[in-house]
């Protein structure tokens, strides 16, 4: 007999991850738009990276793209 997975079992894990993903993405995009210079790349590169790579994109931006204030 095949055990069917129910989405309700994963909601306690999925909801915080989804909130984290959207929060990081929004914060990173706002920061990208406020920055005047970047360590690597420019706005045209960082905005798609942040938006398309879920949680990894904003982390990449804050580690490799954000210029120190």
C-alpha positions as CSV (number, residue, x, y, z in Angstrom):
1,X,0.0,0.0,0.0
2,X,1.3,3.4,-0.9
3,X,1.4,6.1,1.8
4,X,-0.1,9.3,0.4
5,X,1.6,12.5,1.7
6,X,-0.7,15.2,2.9
7,X,0.4,18.8,2.5
8,X,-1.0,19.7,5.9
9,X,1.8,17.6,7.4
10,X,4.4,20.0,5.9
11,X,2.7,23.3,6.5
12,X,4.5,24.0,9.9
13,X,7.8,23.8,7.9
14,X,6.7,25.4,4.7
15,X,5.0,28.5,6.0
16,X,8.1,29.9,7.8
17,X,10.3,29.1,4.8
18,X,7.9,30.9,2.5
19,X,7.8,33.9,4.8
20,X,11.6,33.9,5.0
21,X,11.9,33.7,1.2
22,X,9.6,36.7,0.6
23,X,11.0,38.7,3.4
24,X,14.6,38.3,2.3
25,X,13.7,38.9,-1.3
26,X,11.8,42.2,-0.5
27,X,14.6,43.4,1.8
28,X,17.3,42.6,-0.8
29,X,15.4,44.3,-3.7
30,X,14.9,47.4,-1.5
31,X,18.6,47.4,-0.6
32,X,19.6,46.9,-4.2
33,X,17.6,49.9,-5.3
34,X,19.1,52.1,-2.5
35,X,22.7,51.1,-3.2
36,X,24.9,53.4,-5.5
37,X,27.7,50.9,-6.0
38,X,28.2,47.1,-5.6
39,X,31.2,44.9,-5.1
40,X,30.3,42.7,-8.1
41,X,27.8,43.5,-10.8
42,X,25.0,46.1,-10.9
43,X,21.3,46.4,-10.4
44,X,20.5,44.7,-13.7
45,X,22.3,41.6,-12.6
46,X,21.3,41.5,-8.9
47,X,17.5,42.0,-9.1
48,X,16.9,38.9,-11.3
49,X,19.4,36.9,-9.2
50,X,17.5,37.8,-6.0
51,X,14.1,37.2,-7.5
52,X,14.8,34.0,-9.4
53,X,17.0,32.1,-6.9
54,X,14.6,32.1,-3.9
55,X,16.5,32.1,-0.6
56,X,20.0,31.6,-2.2
57,X,19.7,34.8,-4.3
58,X,19.4,37.3,-1.5
59,X,22.1,35.5,0.5
60,X,24.4,35.8,-2.6
61,X,23.7,39.5,-2.9
62,X,24.4,40.2,0.8
63,X,27.7,38.2,0.7
64,X,29.0,39.1,-2.7
65,X,27.2,42.1,-4.1
66,X,26.5,44.5,-1.2
67,X,29.1,47.2,-0.8
68,X,30.1,47.9,2.7
69,X,28.6,51.2,4.0
